[in-house]
Amino acid sequence: MPAGKNPALKTNAGARLEVRREVSAGGLIWRLAPDGHVEVVLVRPAGKNTWVLPKGHVEAGESVLEAALREAREESGLEVRPGKPLGQVTYLYSWRSRATDKPIRIFKRVHFFLMEYAGGDPSRHDHEIDEVVWIPLAEARRRASHKSERDLIAKAAHLLAATTSANSPRR
C-alpha cells in the first residue's frame, strides 16, 4: 500500500469504509493457590458485562511484551513476571466516534503472554476496569466471554500443568 493511503473496504452499498490495523498486548496472570491449584485473573471492563484477560494498545516506542506487562499491571493492579508467549488473537470490529460518523473497520491483533503473579493489590486497577477476580483455571475457561480467550486459557492450562508439576516438590 502506498505511503499515506488508508486501506478501505467496499460495503454492500458501494461506500468505502476506512480500515485501521491495531496491535494490542496482554496476559494471562496466574498463581498457585494454597491448595496447589492454578488460579488466573479475569477482568470486567468498565460498563460491560464481559470477562476478559487484561490487555490494551501497544504505545509508541513499546515492545509487545512491554505493553503486555504494562497493561496487565494497569488493568489488574498486580505486579507480574513475564513468561512464555501464549498466542495471538485477531478479530474485526467497527467503531465510530459519534453516531453520525461513518464507521471505521478495525482489524485487531492481540499478543498474549503467560504472566506469573508477583504481588500487588487487585483493588488498585485502573478506571477502565470495574472488577478484577482470581478464579480457578477451569472456571476461567467457562467464564471468559470470548471463545478466542477461552481457547488461550485452555492452552495455558496445558502449559501450566507441565510447569507446575515440574516445579512441585516430590513426595
Backbone as a ProteinNet text record, in pm:
[ID]
protein_1_A
[PRIMARY]
MPAGKNPALKTNAGARLEVRREVSAGGLIWRLAPDGHVEVVLVRPAGKNTWVLPKGHVEAGESVLEAALREAREESGLEVRPGKPLGQVTYLYSWRSRATDKPIRIFKRVHFFLMEYAGGDPSRHDHEIDEVVWIPLAEARRRASHKSERDLIAKAAHLLAATTSANSPRR
[TERTIARY]
84.2	0	88.9	62.5	144.1	137.4	248.1	252	144.5	81	-19.6	-158.6	-172.4	-304.4	-362.6	-490.2	-560.5	-630.7	-618.8	-693.5	-842.7	-923.3	-1067.9	-1135.9	-1250.9	-1334.8	-1457.5	-1503.9	-1625.8	-1743.9	-1845.3	-1964.2	-2062.2	-2171.6	-2274.3	-2331.1	-2338.8	-2394.4	-2290.7	-2167.7	-2064.6	-1980.6	-2020.7	-1942.6	-1815.1	-1712.1	-1585.6	-1571	-1531.7	-1506.4	-1356.8	-1320	-1180.6	-1145.7	-1025.4	-979	-853	-850	-731.4	-685.2	-555.7	-498.3	-443.7	-477	-431.4	-362.2	-264.4	-192.9	-206.1	-246.3	-256.6	-180.3	-167.5	-96.7	-153	-141.8	-191.8	-141.3	-205.1	-155.1	-255.1	-219.8	-291.8	-208.1	-257.7	-187.5	-229	-129.5	-159	-79	-131.3	-62.4	-107.8	-28.9	-70.1	-146.2	-267.3	-347.3	-288.8	-325.1	-272.5	-297.8	-406.5	-435.5	-359.8	-274.2	-192.7	-254.3	-377.7	-442.8	-407.2	-410.6	-379.7	-503.2	-481.7	-584	-535.7	-629.9	-596.7	-684.9	-644.1	-716.4	-802.1	-927	-1012.4	-1054.8	-1075.8	-1120.8	-1252.5	-1333.9	-1459.4	-1442.9	-1435.1	-1417.4	-1533.1	-1502.3	-1599.2	-1722.6	-1838.7	-1965.4	-2003.6	-1929.3	-1959	-1989	-2056.1	-2086.5	-2008.8	-1880.3	-1793.3	-1673.7	-1619.8	-1499.6	-1390.3	-1276.4	-1167.9	-1033.4	-931	-793.8	-749.5	-665.2	-617.7	-536.2	-565.6	-495.6	-518.1	-434.9	-451.1	-352.7	-362.9	-283.6	-134.3	-56.5	88	113.5	182.9	212.5	341.8	357	476.4	602	698	824.4	823.8	709.3	699.5	712.3	773.1	768.3	633.5	598.2	473.7	476.8	588.9	599.1	588.6	655.6	646.4	501.7	430.9	290	205.8	231.2	155.8	175.5	298.1	326.4	261.7	271.2	210.3	59	-2.6	-148.7	-196.2	-125.2	-162.1	-155.9	-51	-35.1	-145.6	-170.7	-271.6	-411.9	-447.8	-585.2	-613.5	-509.9	-532.3	-488	-398.4	-341	-229.6	-191.3	-94.9	40.7	143.4	277.5	294.4	358.8	371.7	512.8	547.9	673.5	637.6	709.8	676.6	711.4	628.5	652.4	652	621.8	623.3	511	533.5	421.5	312.4	187.7	75.2	5.9	8.6	-56.4	-112.1	-173.9	-233	-379.9	-455.3	-596.7	-615.8	-690.8	-723.9	-875.3	-924.3	-1067.2	-1091.6	-1213.2	-1256.2	-1376.9	-1377.4	-1495.8	-1507.5	-1623.9	-1648.2	-1659.4	-1614.2	-1612.7	-1642.7	-1705.9	-1725.9	-1722.2	-1669.1	-1659	-1796.4	-1877.5	-2013.5	-2109.1	-2235.1	-2336.7	-2349	-2316.2	-2329.7	-2207.8	-2098	-1976.9	-1991.8	-1917.8	-1910	-1831.3	-1870.4	-1793.7	-1654.7	-1564.4	-1428.4	-1414.5	-1364	-1342.3	-1203.9	-1195.5	-1068.3	-1031.3	-913.7	-855	-759	-785.7	-705.3	-632.5	-505.1	-423.7	-377	-403.5	-364.1	-266.6	-149.8	-45.9	-60.6	-69.8	-84.4	37.1	68.8	180.3	130.9	193.9	175	246.5	186.9	246.4	224.5	332.3	320.5	301.7	206.4	177.8	301.2	332.5	449	413.5	286.4	245.9	143	112	18	-120.3	-209.4	-343.6	-445.5	-537.1	-633.3	-725.9	-736.6	-820	-753.2	-627.1	-554.1	-562.2	-659.3	-676	-715.8	-698.3	-727.7	-877.2	-912.5	-1053.2	-1120.5	-1044.1	-1102.9	-1165.3	-1141.2	-1186	-1278.3	-1390.7	-1481.9	-1450.4	-1396.4	-1377.3	-1262.1	-1185.7	-1075.4	-1101.8	-1096.8	-1119.7	-1009.7	-974.7	-891.7	-988.2	-977.7	-1066.1	-988.2	-1036.9	-969.8	-964.5	-858	-834.8	-953.9	-1010.8	-1124.7	-1244.8	-1268.2	-1379.6	-1352.9	-1227.8	-1193.6	-1226.9	-1205	-1236.1	-1385.4	-1466.9	-1612.6	-1658.5	-1596.1	-1644.4	-1596.9	-1482.9	-1431.5	-1536.6	-1558.3	-1668.4	-1642.6	-1517.6	-1486.2	-1419	-1465.1	-1411	-1259.4	-1210.2	-1066.3	-987.4	-1039.6	-970.6	-991.1	-1106.1	-1125.7	-1024.4	-999.4	-900	-759.8	-725.5	-595.4	-584.8	-693.7	-694.4	-673.1	-734.1	-712.9	-566.9	-507.1	-366	-279.5	-311.5	-237	-248.4	-366.8	-386	-287.3	-269.4	-175.5	-31.2	6.5	142.7	169.5	71.2	90.6	92	20.5	23.2	165.3	233.4	372.2	463.6	442.8	526.2	509.1	384.8	359.7	396.6	377.7	415.8	567.8	635.9	783	844.5	773.9	827.9	775.1	681.2	626.4	721.2	722.1	813.1	772.1	869.3	844.1	804.3	709.6	667.2	704.6
-116.8	0	123.3	221.2	341.8	418.2	483.5	561.6	668.6	690.6	795.4	751.6	635.2	587.3	499.9	519.3	432.8	325	200	95.7	118	67.5	82.4	-45.7	-70.8	-182.5	-126.9	-196.7	-156.7	-224.3	-147	-203	-246.7	-311.9	-355.9	-239.5	-123	-5.7	62.6	11.6	68.4	175.1	221.1	321.2	255.7	334.9	281.1	311.8	209.9	227	238.9	329.2	338	211.8	160.3	41.3	77.1	35.6	55.7	-79	-88.4	-206.5	-162.1	-238.5	-206.4	-327.9	-299.1	-405.6	-379	-481.6	-475.7	-592.6	-589.5	-696.3	-711	-831.6	-857.6	-990.1	-1034.2	-1157.2	-1234.5	-1360.2	-1447.3	-1454.2	-1386.2	-1380.3	-1502.5	-1573.4	-1695.2	-1700.5	-1783.1	-1812.1	-1949.2	-2006.8	-2130.8	-2092.6	-2143.9	-2122.7	-2207.6	-2178.4	-2257	-2408.1	-2444.8	-2588.3	-2650.8	-2571.2	-2622.6	-2612	-2564.5	-2546.2	-2410	-2401.5	-2276.2	-2186.4	-2059.1	-1955.2	-1853.4	-1791.4	-1689.6	-1566.7	-1457.3	-1330.7	-1308.8	-1271.1	-1215.7	-1077.3	-988.1	-851.8	-824.5	-738.1	-694.4	-547.5	-515.6	-376.3	-288.3	-162.9	-66.6	-59.6	-70.7	-57.4	-175.4	-283.3	-400	-521.5	-616.4	-740.9	-854.5	-832	-932.4	-956.8	-1077.5	-1114.7	-1147.5	-1079.1	-1090.2	-1097	-1129.4	-1119.8	-973.8	-925.3	-787.3	-766.8	-656.4	-625.5	-480.1	-428.6	-292	-260.2	-138.4	-94	-88.3	-120.4	-102	46.3	113.4	255.5	274.6	392.7	424.4	399.3	329.7	302.6	180.3	116.9	-1.7	-128.6	-229.5	-361.8	-424.3	-530.6	-600.1	-652.3	-708.8	-759.8	-646.2	-534.7	-420.6	-373.5	-366.7	-325.1	-426	-555.5	-659.3	-647.9	-627.9	-614.7	-488.9	-377.9	-252.3	-266.3	-318.8	-332.1	-427.9	-538.7	-632.9	-563.6	-486.5	-413.9	-309.5	-229.8	-123.7	-179.5	-282.5	-331.8	-424.8	-484.9	-578.2	-523.9	-423.8	-374.8	-463.7	-565.1	-664.7	-647.2	-689.7	-698.2	-839.8	-850.7	-980.5	-1001	-1128	-1166	-1223.2	-1181.1	-1230.6	-1377.3	-1444.1	-1583.6	-1601.6	-1722	-1756	-1686.4	-1660.9	-1615.2	-1722.1	-1677.8	-1770.1	-1785.3	-1679	-1684.4	-1548.2	-1545.8	-1422.8	-1445.7	-1339.6	-1339.8	-1227.4	-1254.7	-1149.5	-1141.5	-1019.2	-1000.8	-869.8	-855.9	-742	-679.7	-546.9	-478.2	-341.4	-281.1	-146.2	-50.2	72.4	173.2	308.9	395.4	534.9	623.5	745.8	840.5	889.3	923.3	972.8	894.7	891.3	815.2	864.3	989.7	1045.4	1019.5	971.8	943.6	813.5	805.1	677.4	580	453.1	356	333.9	297.3	260.9	111.7	36.5	-106.6	-124.3	-198.3	-216.9	-365	-395.1	-528.9	-524.9	-604.5	-600.5	-732.6	-722.3	-838.5	-814.4	-913.4	-903.6	-1016.9	-980.5	-1075.8	-1101.6	-1228.7	-1265.2	-1342.7	-1322	-1389.2	-1451.1	-1560.8	-1608.8	-1511.4	-1483.5	-1390.4	-1444.9	-1462.9	-1514.8	-1400.5	-1416.1	-1318.8	-1296.6	-1168.7	-1136.3	-1042.5	-1007.5	-918.1	-818.3	-723.1	-619.1	-641.8	-550.8	-549.2	-525.6	-620.6	-603.5	-483	-428.5	-308.5	-184.8	-196.4	-83.1	-79.3	-150.6	-148.9	-9.3	16.6	149.5	168.7	288.7	328.4	254.4	188.3	115.7	-17.1	-57.6	-187.8	-167.6	-242.1	-238.2	-344.9	-458.1	-568.9	-658.1	-705.4	-799.7	-919.5	-1040.6	-1160.2	-1263.6	-1332.4	-1452.2	-1569.1	-1656.1	-1772.5	-1896.1	-2014.3	-2137.3	-2142.9	-2199.7	-2208.1	-2267.1	-2375.8	-2438.7	-2345.3	-2270.3	-2175.5	-2061.2	-2018.1	-1909.9	-1950.7	-2077.8	-2127.5	-2116.9	-2133	-2121.5	-1975.7	-1893.7	-1756.8	-1659.2	-1681.8	-1588.3	-1570.1	-1446.5	-1413	-1447.2	-1450.7	-1469.4	-1604.8	-1674.5	-1807.3	-1803.3	-1699.9	-1692.5	-1687.7	-1619.9	-1615	-1744.8	-1809.2	-1941.1	-2040	-2030.6	-2117.5	-2091.5	-1963.6	-1931.3	-1983.6	-1976.1	-2027.8	-2178.5	-2247.2	-2391.9	-2422	-2343.9	-2362.8	-2337.3	-2233.1	-2202.2	-2316	-2377.4	-2488.6	-2600.6	-2629.1	-2733.4	-2693.7	-2569.8	-2523.4	-2518	-2470.8	-2457.2	-2592.2	-2689.7	-2823.5	-2877.7	-2856.3	-2902.5	-2821.1	-2690.5	-2601.8	-2629.4	-2635.7	-2651	-2790.7	-2893.5	-3028.2	-3043.1	-2976.3	-2983	-2912	-2809.4	-2731.9	-2776.2	-2870.3	-2911.7	-3008.3	-3002.7	-3092.1	-3237.7	-3325.7	-3469.9	-3525.2	-3613.6	-3673.7	-3818.7
0	0	0	-86.7	-91.4	40.6	75.6	199.5	196.5	311.8	322.3	280.9	221.8	178.9	288.6	316.9	410.5	331.2	374.9	306.2	331	243.2	260	213.7	271.3	230.9	162.6	62.1	-6.3	62.4	97.1	160.4	53.4	95.6	1	-78.3	-16.4	-84.4	-172.5	-174.6	-259.7	-190.7	-71.8	0.5	53.2	68.7	117.7	266.5	341.9	484.4	507.3	596.1	636.2	715.1	692.8	762.7	841.1	966.9	1050.7	1103.2	1126	1189.1	1325	1428.3	1562.6	1623.1	1708.1	1779	1928.5	2000.3	2145.6	2205	2338	2407.6	2547.7	2600.1	2734.4	2785.6	2893.7	2951.3	3032.7	3052.6	3142.6	3269.6	3374.6	3502.6	3584.5	3639.6	3715	3844.4	3936.6	4062.4	4111.7	4200.4	4266.6	4392.7	4407.5	4527.2	4640.8	4764.5	4876.8	4864.2	4795.8	4779.2	4662.2	4594	4485.1	4347.4	4338.2	4207.9	4149.2	4018.4	3949.1	3948.5	3984.3	3972.4	3869.9	3799.3	3699.7	3720.6	3658.7	3669.6	3546.1	3569.2	3464.7	3510.9	3415.4	3447	3375	3438.2	3376.4	3341.3	3210	3168.8	3217.3	3243.4	3295.8	3206.1	3268.8	3198.5	3111.8	3118.8	3034.7	3120.7	3061.9	3131.6	3066.5	3043.7	2983	3074.2	3067	3141.8	3042.1	3056.4	2959.2	3030.3	2954.1	3001.5	2990.5	3082.3	3072	2944.1	2876.1	2750.2	2714.2	2622.5	2574.3	2463.6	2414.8	2299.8	2329	2227.5	2231.4	2202.1	2292.4	2274.8	2196	2139.2	2060.3	2142.9	2083.3	2149	2239.3	2256.6	2341.5	2258.1	2316.5	2254.6	2290.7	2221.8	2251.7	2395.4	2439.5	2576	2678.3	2653.4	2746	2759.7	2648.2	2652.2	2730	2707.1	2776.9	2928	2971.9	3115.1	3172.8	3102.4	3148.4	3159.1	3054.6	3054.6	3163.1	3182.4	3288.2	3423.9	3446.9	3573.7	3591.2	3486.5	3496.3	3516.9	3439.7	3443.6	3561.4	3619.4	3729.9	3865	3866.2	3991.2	4044	3967	4012.2	3945.7	4015.9	3959.5	3905.7	3790	3724.8	3672	3654.7	3589.2	3452.7	3347.9	3213.8	3196.6	3119.2	3085	2935.2	2892.7	2750.8	2675.2	2545.5	2462.2	2464	2474.5	2481.4	2347	2267.6	2136.7	2098.5	1983.2	1931.3	1899.6	1914.3	1879	1777.6	1672.8	1576.3	1563.8	1546.7	1524.8	1452	1405.5	1325.5	1393.8	1401.9	1454	1389.2	1405.7	1353.6	1470.7	1449	1554.7	1493	1568.5	1528	1650.9	1633.8	1745.4	1787.5	1688.4	1713.6	1625.7	1666.1	1591.6	1447.1	1421.8	1286.7	1198.5	1257.3	1179.8	1102.2	991.4	920	1006.5	1006.6	1085.9	1026.9	1113.9	1075.3	1104.9	1010.4	1027.9	1088.3	1198.9	1267.3	1269.7	1216.3	1224.8	1343.7	1443.7	1565.3	1587.2	1626	1663.2	1807.2	1894	2034	2065.7	2116	2155.9	2306.1	2343.8	2484.6	2533.7	2662.9	2728.8	2859.2	2899.8	3035.2	3127.6	3244.2	3340.5	3480.6	3552.5	3688.3	3786.9	3875.8	3981.4	4067.5	4096	4177.9	4293	4308.7	4417.3	4368.7	4454.7	4418	4476.9	4444.4	4501.6	4390.4	4366.8	4257.4	4273.7	4394.8	4411.6	4350.7	4310.9	4252.5	4098.9	4041.7	3896.2	3849.1	3719.5	3666.2	3639.4	3593.7	3572.4	3456.7	3371.7	3259	3301.5	3426.1	3475.7	3595.8	3597.3	3711.3	3815.1	3771.5	3865.3	3820	3917.4	3895.2	3985.3	3928.8	4009.4	3986.9	4095.1	4089.8	4089.5	3991.1	3986.9	3941.4	3980.4	3935.1	3783	3733.4	3589.2	3514	3563.8	3494.3	3489.2	3596.6	3596.3	3498.9	3488.8	3394.9	3252.2	3219.9	3084.8	3057.3	3159	3140.7	3143.1	3226.5	3246.7	3138.7	3078.9	2976.9	2867.7	2828.9	2738	2591.9	2551.4	2409.4	2386.3	2283.5	2251.8	2232.2	2164.8	2139.8	2270.9	2371.8	2500.4	2578.6	2564	2625.9	2569	2437.9	2374.6	2430.2	2454	2512.5	2655.4	2730.4	2867.3	2865.2	2770.9	2757.4	2724.7	2636.2	2603	2726.4	2801.7	2923.7	3024.2	3033.6	3126.6	3094.9	2968.8	2926.3	2961.7	2928.8	2957.2	3107	3183.3	3327.2	3397.8	3345.4	3404.9	3401.8	3290.4	3278.3	3369.5	3375.6	3457.3	3605.5	3650.6	3793.6	3842.4	3760.6	3804.4	3807	3714.7	3710.2	3830.6	3884.3	3995.4	4130.9	4132.7	4261.6	4330.5	4463	4537.4	4520.1	4513.7	4501.4	4637.5	4640.1	4767.5	4769.8
[MASK]
+++++++++++++++++++++++++++++++++++++++++++++++++++++++++++++++++++++++++++++++++++++++++++++++++++++++++++++++++++++++++++++++++++++++++++++++++++++++++++++++++++++++++++

